[in-house]
């Protein structure tokens, strides 16, 4: 978003790739913090952008939108998400608030209605959510205020401290992704010592 004109220049992946590479009059904004809305106006524009992008040329249809929220959010925070989407320019036909752990499990093809317990870990940008599901409901959930962004900052700090070399957040994220993928046959680790 431009500081001078308050116009949004990029959204989503395009904006993430601009981090650390923008002139002084453009600032990167995170409209969601710790799973809740921190900037209502920018979040509304972001949702409108993603809805339009997903609909493509079928803009005459009113979409049915499901918003995933962390398990620990309050009813007031859930209502803020609902109101944001329902009253936004996205013109949704219906809006559903879905528990993020259940959406994660459904997204990877797990049977959430099983009586067996399912342990789901959602490692996000700013939070990590640990949840146990059973019978279509979240039985236990814990939201930790640590995610990928904190790890990226730790990698930047570690490289700067140990190697006296400055890297950006994008490079740190690429290192985290490259070194964080563990397979049975190929174990990788990041050592900066």
C-alpha positions in Angstrom: 0.0 0.0 0.0 1.3 3.4 -0.9 1.8 5.8 2.1 1.1 8.8 -0.1 -2.1 7.8 -1.8 -3.2 4.9 0.4 -3.7 2.8 -2.8 -3.1 -0.9 -2.6 -0.3 -1.9 -5.1 -0.3 -5.7 -4.7 -2.1 -8.5 -2.8 -1.2 -12.0 -1.8 1.9 -13.7 -3.2 2.8 -10.7 -5.4 2.8 -8.5 -2.3 4.8 -11.1 -0.3 7.5 -11.2 -3.0 7.8 -7.4 -2.7 8.8 -7.5 1.0 12.1 -5.8 1.5 12.3 -4.7 -2.1 10.0 -1.7 -2.1 10.7 2.1 -2.2 10.1 4.1 1.0 6.6 5.3 0.0 5.3 1.7 -0.2 4.7 -0.3 2.9 3.7 -4.0 3.3 0.7 -4.5 5.4 -0.5 -7.7 7.1 -4.2 -7.2 7.6 -4.6 -10.3 9.7 -2.5 -10.8 12.8 -2.5 -13.9 15.0 -5.6 -15.1 13.1 -7.7 -12.0 13.7 -8.4 -8.9 11.7 -6.0 -6.1 12.4 -6.8 -3.8 9.4 -10.5 -4.0 8.4 -10.3 -2.0 5.2 -7.3 -3.8 3.7 -8.8 -7.2 4.7 -12.0 -6.3 2.9 -10.1 -5.4 -0.2 -8.1 -8.6 0.0 -11.2 -10.8 0.2 -12.8 -8.9 -2.7 -9.6 -9.5 -4.7 -9.5 -13.2 -4.0 -13.2 -13.7 -4.6 -13.0 -12.0 -8.0 -9.8 -13.9 -8.9 -11.5 -17.3 -8.1 -14.7 -16.4 -10.0 -12.8 -15.3 -13.1 -15.3 -14.0 -15.7 -18.3 -15.4 -13.9 -18.7 -12.1 -11.9 -22.5 -12.2 -12.1 -22.7 -15.2 -9.7 -22.9 -14.6 -5.9 -20.4 -16.9 -4.3 -20.8 -19.1 -1.2 -17.9 -18.2 1.0 -16.4 -20.2 3.9 -14.0 -18.4 6.2 -11.6 -20.5 8.3 -10.8 -19.1 11.7 -8.5 -20.4 14.4 -10.1 -22.5 17.1 -9.3 -20.0 19.9 -11.0 -16.9 18.5 -13.9 -15.4 20.3 -17.5 -15.1 19.1 -16.9 -11.4 18.6 -13.9 -12.1 16.3 -15.9 -14.7 14.4 -18.7 -12.1 13.9 -16.2 -9.6 12.7 -15.1 -12.1 10.0 -18.7 -12.8 9.1 -19.7 -9.1 8.9 -16.6 -8.3 6.9 -17.4 -10.8 4.2 -21.2 -10.5 4.3 -21.2 -6.7 4.0 -18.2 -6.5 1.6 -18.1 -5.8 -2.1 -17.6 -9.6 -2.6 -21.5 -9.9 -2.5 -21.5 -13.3 -1.0 -24.7 -15.4 -1.3 -23.9 -17.2 2.0 -21.0 -16.9 4.5 -19.9 -19.7 6.8 -17.4 -19.6 9.6 -15.5 -22.9 9.7 -13.0 -24.1 12.3 -9.6 -24.0 10.7 -8.5 -27.4 12.0 -11.6 -29.1 10.5 -11.0 -27.3 7.2 -7.4 -28.5 7.3 -8.4 -32.1 7.9 -11.1 -32.0 5.1 -8.6 -30.4 2.8 -6.1 -33.2 3.1 -8.8 -35.9 2.8 -9.2 -37.1 6.4 -12.5 -38.4 7.7 -13.4 -35.7 10.3 -16.6 -37.6 11.3 -14.6 -40.7 12.4 -14.7 -41.6 16.1 -10.9 -42.0 16.1 -9.0 -39.0 17.2 -7.2 -37.0 14.5 -4.2 -34.7 15.4 -3.9 -31.7 13.1 -1.0 -29.2 13.1 -1.4 -26.0 11.1 1.9 -24.3 10.9 1.0 -20.8 9.6 2.8 -17.5 9.0 2.3 -16.1 12.5 0.6 -18.9 14.5 0.8 -22.7 14.9 -2.4 -24.4 15.8 -2.4 -27.9 17.4 -5.8 -29.6 17.3 -7.4 -32.9 18.1 -10.6 -33.7 16.2 -13.1 -36.5 16.7 -16.7 -37.0 15.5 -16.7 -33.8 13.3 -15.8 -31.5 16.2 -12.6 -30.0 17.6 -12.1 -31.7 21.0 -8.9 -29.9 22.0 -7.0 -27.0 20.4 -4.1 -24.8 21.3 -2.9 -21.8 19.3 0.7 -20.9 19.7 1.9 -17.4 18.7 4.9 -18.8 16.7 4.9 -19.5 13.0 7.0 -19.3 9.9 7.6 -15.5 10.2 9.3 -16.0 13.6 11.4 -18.8 12.1 12.4 -16.6 9.2 13.5 -13.8 11.6 15.5 -16.3 13.6 17.3 -17.5 10.4 18.0 -13.9 9.5 19.4 -13.2 12.9 21.4 -16.4 13.1 23.1 -15.9 9.7 23.8 -12.2 10.6 25.2 -13.2 14.0 27.3 -16.2 13.0 28.3 -15.4 9.4 28.2 -11.6 9.6 26.1 -11.6 6.4 22.7 -10.0 6.0 19.9 -11.9 4.2 16.3 -10.8 3.7 13.1 -12.5 4.8 12.4 -14.0 1.4 15.9 -15.7 1.4 15.3 -16.9 5.0 11.9 -18.3 4.0 13.5 -20.2 1.0 16.2 -21.6 3.4 13.4 -22.7 5.8 11.5 -24.4 3.0 14.6 -26.1 1.6 15.9 -27.3 4.9 12.6 -28.0 6.5 11.5 -30.8 4.2 12.4 -34.1 5.8 12.0 -37.4 4.1 13.0 -40.9 5.3 15.8 -41.2 2.8 17.1 -37.7 2.7 17.5 -35.8 6.0 18.5 -32.1 5.8 19.4 -29.7 8.5 20.4 -26.0 8.6 23.6 -25.4 10.5 24.9 -21.8 10.7 27.6 -22.3 13.3 
